């Protein structure tokens, strides 16, 4: 028999692993699925019912088009972890430790600038000028409504402290912060991660860039097949 003092120590549960935040463009994915469905329908129909060189040409075009559609719609993604930012663009995969990033820039496209001056575009986080204008209009309406509510409360002699104590009952839907477009909010999150982690010891290292040969290979093969069939005429 074992004494109570000889019991083995209880095992501590393993700490949960930190998962990367994943950002992708939902409209691009939906458009890519639709394009693949149309290309598959037309291509398979041409291969099965076409005559002469049509089936071969259709097959070559499919080999060329399908990887391109996947590369520009389904493939792009941004993975933001505690120590690095991994960007999966149509033809490349870029791994950027937070310590090597100088800034994240938003203009007509969202980009990452490194300390060495290199620039990489975030294909998975496209800029929508229409969404920005819509967010600006919503912000203007929210600001105007907040001013109207403030003026109405002052006119009635309602103190702000009483309003806060009642939990905002009777107040209009005032925004807690500026209204931002979806991709701008994503860039704000990435900037926050960069600000919090760029000095961490584990967030240092070298920038790595790898070409996506699994995409480039089929595209080149399809282009060569199309060219050969056109020349053979």
C-alpha positions as CSV (number, residue, x, y, z in Angstrom):
1,X,0.0,0.0,0.0
2,X,1.2,3.5,-0.7
3,X,1.0,6.3,1.7
4,X,-0.9,9.5,0.8
5,X,2.4,11.3,0.6
6,X,3.7,9.0,-2.1
7,X,0.9,9.8,-4.6
8,X,2.2,10.9,-8.0
9,X,1.8,14.6,-8.7
10,X,-1.2,15.6,-10.7
11,X,-0.3,16.3,-14.3
12,X,-0.9,19.9,-15.4
13,X,-3.2,20.3,-18.4
14,X,-1.2,21.4,-21.5
15,X,-1.4,25.1,-22.3
16,X,-3.6,25.8,-25.4
17,X,-1.6,26.6,-28.5
18,X,-2.0,30.1,-29.9
19,X,-3.8,29.9,-33.2
20,X,-3.2,32.3,-36.1
21,X,-5.9,34.8,-37.1
22,X,-6.9,34.1,-40.6
23,X,-8.1,36.8,-43.0
24,X,-9.6,36.0,-46.4
25,X,-11.8,37.8,-48.9
26,X,-15.3,36.3,-48.9
27,X,-16.4,38.0,-52.1
28,X,-13.3,36.8,-53.9
29,X,-13.9,33.2,-52.7
30,X,-17.6,33.4,-53.9
31,X,-16.5,34.8,-57.2
32,X,-13.8,32.1,-57.6
33,X,-16.3,29.3,-57.0
34,X,-18.6,30.8,-59.5
35,X,-15.9,31.1,-62.2
36,X,-14.7,27.6,-61.5
37,X,-18.2,26.3,-62.0
38,X,-18.7,28.1,-65.3
39,X,-15.2,27.1,-66.6
40,X,-15.8,23.5,-65.6
41,X,-19.2,23.4,-67.2
42,X,-18.0,24.9,-70.5
43,X,-14.7,23.0,-70.5
44,X,-16.2,19.6,-69.8
45,X,-18.9,20.2,-72.4
46,X,-16.2,21.1,-75.0
47,X,-14.1,18.0,-74.1
48,X,-17.0,15.6,-74.3
49,X,-18.9,16.9,-77.3
50,X,-16.3,18.8,-79.3
51,X,-14.8,17.6,-82.5
52,X,-11.3,17.8,-84.1
53,X,-8.8,19.7,-81.9
54,X,-11.5,21.3,-79.8
55,X,-11.3,18.8,-76.9
56,X,-7.6,19.2,-76.7
57,X,-7.8,23.0,-76.8
58,X,-10.5,23.0,-74.2
59,X,-8.4,20.8,-71.9
60,X,-5.3,23.0,-72.4
61,X,-7.4,26.1,-71.6
62,X,-8.7,24.5,-68.5
63,X,-5.2,23.6,-67.3
64,X,-4.3,27.3,-67.8
65,X,-7.4,28.9,-66.4
66,X,-8.2,26.8,-63.4
67,X,-4.9,27.4,-61.5
68,X,-5.1,31.2,-62.3
69,X,-8.7,31.4,-60.9
70,X,-7.7,29.5,-57.8
71,X,-4.5,31.6,-57.4
72,X,-6.4,35.0,-57.5
73,X,-9.6,34.1,-55.7
74,X,-9.4,31.0,-53.4
75,X,-5.7,31.0,-52.5
76,X,-5.0,34.4,-51.0
77,X,-5.0,34.5,-47.2
78,X,-3.3,36.3,-44.4
79,X,-2.3,34.5,-41.2
80,X,-1.4,36.7,-38.2
81,X,0.2,34.9,-35.3
82,X,1.9,36.0,-32.1
83,X,5.4,36.1,-33.7
84,X,4.9,36.5,-37.4
85,X,2.7,37.5,-40.3
86,X,2.3,35.0,-43.1
87,X,1.0,36.3,-46.4
88,X,-0.3,33.8,-49.0
89,X,-0.5,35.7,-52.3
90,X,-1.4,34.3,-55.7
91,X,2.2,33.2,-56.6
92,X,4.2,33.6,-53.4
93,X,4.2,32.9,-49.7
94,X,5.8,35.6,-47.6
95,X,6.7,35.0,-43.9
96,X,7.4,38.3,-42.0
97,X,8.4,38.3,-38.3
98,X,6.7,41.2,-36.6
99,X,10.2,42.6,-35.7
100,X,11.0,43.0,-39.4
101,X,7.9,44.9,-40.3
102,X,8.3,48.7,-40.4
103,X,4.6,49.6,-41.0
104,X,1.3,48.5,-42.5
105,X,0.0,50.9,-45.1
106,X,-3.5,51.4,-46.4
107,X,-4.2,53.5,-49.5
108,X,-5.6,52.1,-52.7
109,X,-4.2,48.7,-51.6
110,X,-3.2,47.2,-48.3
111,X,0.6,46.6,-48.0
112,X,3.3,45.6,-45.6
113,X,6.6,47.5,-45.6
114,X,9.7,45.9,-44.1
115,X,12.6,47.6,-42.4
116,X,14.7,46.9,-45.6
117,X,12.3,48.8,-47.8
118,X,10.6,45.8,-49.4
119,X,6.8,46.0,-50.0
120,X,4.3,43.2,-50.1
121,X,0.7,43.5,-51.0
122,X,-2.1,41.8,-49.0
123,X,-4.2,40.2,-51.7
124,X,-6.5,38.7,-49.2
125,X,-7.4,42.1,-47.7
126,X,-8.4,44.2,-50.7
127,X,-9.3,47.8,-50.4
128,X,-12.9,48.8,-51.2
129,X,-13.4,52.5,-51.8
130,X,-17.2,51.9,-51.9
131,X,-17.1,50.3,-48.4
132,X,-15.0,53.2,-47.2
133,X,-17.5,55.8,-48.5
134,X,-20.3,53.8,-47.0
135,X,-18.6,53.7,-43.6
136,X,-17.9,57.4,-43.8
137,X,-21.6,58.1,-44.4
138,X,-22.5,55.9,-41.4
139,X,-20.0,57.7,-39.3
140,X,-21.5,61.1,-40.3
141,X,-25.0,59.9,-39.5
142,X,-23.9,58.5,-36.1
143,X,-22.1,61.7,-35.2
144,X,-25.1,63.8,-36.2
145,X,-27.4,61.6,-34.2
146,X,-25.1,61.8,-31.2
147,X,-25.1,65.6,-31.4
148,X,-28.9,65.7,-31.6
149,X,-29.2,63.4,-28.6
150,X,-26.7,65.5,-26.6
151,X,-28.6,68.7,-27.5
152,X,-32.0,67.2,-26.6
153,X,-30.6,66.0,-23.2
154,X,-29.1,69.4,-22.5
155,X,-32.4,71.1,-23.4
156,X,-34.3,68.9,-21.0
157,X,-31.7,69.4,-18.3
158,X,-30.6,65.7,-18.1
159,X,-27.2,65.2,-16.6
160,X,-24.7,63.0,-18.3
161,X,-24.0,61.3,-15.0
162,X,-27.6,60.2,-14.6
163,X,-27.6,59.0,-18.2
164,X,-24.5,56.8,-17.6
165,X,-26.0,55.5,-14.3
166,X,-29.1,54.4,-16.1
167,X,-27.1,52.4,-18.6
168,X,-28.0,54.7,-21.5
169,X,-31.7,54.0,-21.3
170,X,-33.6,56.1,-23.8
171,X,-30.4,57.1,-25.6
172,X,-30.1,56.6,-29.3
173,X,-27.6,54.1,-30.9
174,X,-24.4,56.1,-30.5
175,X,-21.3,54.4,-31.9
176,X,-18.5,53.5,-29.4
177,X,-15.9,54.5,-32.0
178,X,-15.4,55.5,-35.6
179,X,-17.2,53.4,-38.1
180,X,-14.6,51.6,-40.3
181,X,-14.8,49.5,-43.4
182,X,-14.2,45.8,-42.9
183,X,-10.7,45.7,-44.5
184,X,-9.7,48.9,-42.6
185,X,-10.7,47.2,-39.3
186,X,-8.6,44.2,-40.3
187,X,-5.6,46.5,-40.9
188,X,-6.2,48.1,-37.5
189,X,-6.0,44.7,-35.9
190,X,-2.8,43.9,-37.7
191,X,-1.3,47.2,-36.7
192,X,-2.3,46.5,-33.1
193,X,-0.6,43.1,-33.2
194,X,2.5,44.7,-34.8
195,X,2.6,47.3,-32.1
196,X,2.3,44.8,-29.3
197,X,4.7,42.1,-30.6
198,X,7.4,43.8,-32.8
199,X,9.8,44.0,-29.9
200,X,9.2,40.5,-28.6
201,X,12.3,38.2,-28.7
202,X,10.3,35.4,-30.4
203,X,9.1,37.8,-33.1
204,X,12.6,38.4,-34.6
205,X,14.1,36.5,-37.6
206,X,14.5,36.7,-41.3
207,X,11.9,37.4,-44.0
208,X,11.3,34.4,-46.2
209,X,9.7,34.4,-49.7
210,X,8.8,31.2,-51.4
211,X,7.3,30.9,-54.9
212,X,4.2,28.8,-55.2
213,X,5.4,26.3,-57.8
214,X,2.2,24.3,-57.3
215,X,0.4,27.2,-59.0
216,X,3.1,28.4,-61.4
217,X,3.8,24.9,-62.8
218,X,0.3,24.2,-64.1
219,X,-0.1,27.7,-65.4
220,X,3.1,27.4,-67.4
221,X,2.2,23.9,-68.6
222,X,-1.3,25.1,-69.7
223,X,0.2,28.2,-71.5
224,X,2.6,26.0,-73.4
225,X,-0.1,23.5,-74.4
226,X,-2.3,26.4,-75.7
227,X,0.7,27.9,-77.6
228,X,1.6,24.5,-79.2
229,X,-1.9,23.9,-80.3
230,X,-2.2,27.3,-81.8
231,X,1.1,27.0,-83.7
232,X,0.2,23.5,-84.9
233,X,-3.0,25.0,-86.2
